[in-house]
């Protein structure tokens, strides 16, 4: 098996040499698709035929959401369910999402059967939809590439 430098027809950097930042930037731009397109990535364009709405939260995730007991301190602070705006009672059970927001089970479970996000902060829970999960990965990769380009630009001109 050939080494990296033979495969890419290049030489390792010598002592004290700097990498070619412009070449690295060009490769990042080509890899990210910025050179080819300058459009916002959306679910409908990546997966034609999808209705464009986020799918419901994964059944397994919803079933395994932690159940907490409302404390006396929460009741004293007049903490309410963000969906129905009903006040909690001490000892009452509530479902806690990964973002740490609490809801009455009867309020949040129908919501999560329709969409995969917290109604307050829009934190997304995993879904059972493979296409949507792939879309989320692609979006995260695109965001990371943008950060890489910004970091490279700052290192070159900052």
SULCORMO-V38724 format. One record per residue. RES is the residue in one small letter. D_LAST is the distance of its C-alpha to the last C-alpha in Angstrom with 1 decimal. Layout:
# SULCORMO-V38724
res=<RES RES>
d_last=<D_LAST D_LAST>
This chain:
# SULCORMO-V38724
res=<x x x x x x x x x x x x x x x x x x x x x x x x x x x x x x x x x x x x x x x x x x x x x x x x x x x x x x x x x x x x x x x x x x x x x x x x x x x x x x x x x x x x x x x x x x x x x x x x x x x x x x x x x x x x x x x x x x x x x x x x x x x x x x x x x x x x x x x x x x x x x x x x x x x x x x x x x x x x x x>
d_last=<39.6 37.0 33.8 30.4 29.7 33.2 32.7 29.5 30.7 27.8 27.6 25.9 23.1 24.6 23.9 20.6 19.6 16.2 16.5 16.1 13.0 14.4 17.7 16.4 14.8 18.1 20.1 18.4 19.1 22.6 23.3 22.2 24.4 21.9 23.0 26.6 26.6 24.7 27.1 27.0 28.8 32.1 35.0 37.6 35.9 35.4 38.9 41.4 44.5 42.8 43.5 39.8 40.6 39.3 42.1 43.8 42.6 43.9 47.5 46.9 43.9 45.9 48.9 47.0 45.2 46.0 48.7 48.4 51.0 50.3 50.6 52.5 49.2 47.9 51.2 51.1 47.6 49.2 46.8 47.6 47.2 44.5 46.5 50.0 49.1 52.0 51.9 52.0 55.0 54.9 55.2 54.5 52.5 49.1 46.8 43.3 40.5 37.5 35.5 38.2 39.8 43.6 46.2 50.0 50.7 52.8 49.9 47.0 48.9 49.9 46.3 44.9 47.6 46.1 42.3 39.9 37.9 38.4 39.8 37.7 34.2 34.4 33.5 34.8 37.5 38.2 40.7 43.4 42.1 40.6 39.1 37.4 36.0 34.6 33.1 31.3 30.0 28.7 27.0 25.3 24.2 22.8 20.8 19.6 18.6 16.6 14.7 14.3 12.9 10.4 9.4 9.4 7.4 4.5 5.5 6.0 3.8 0.0>
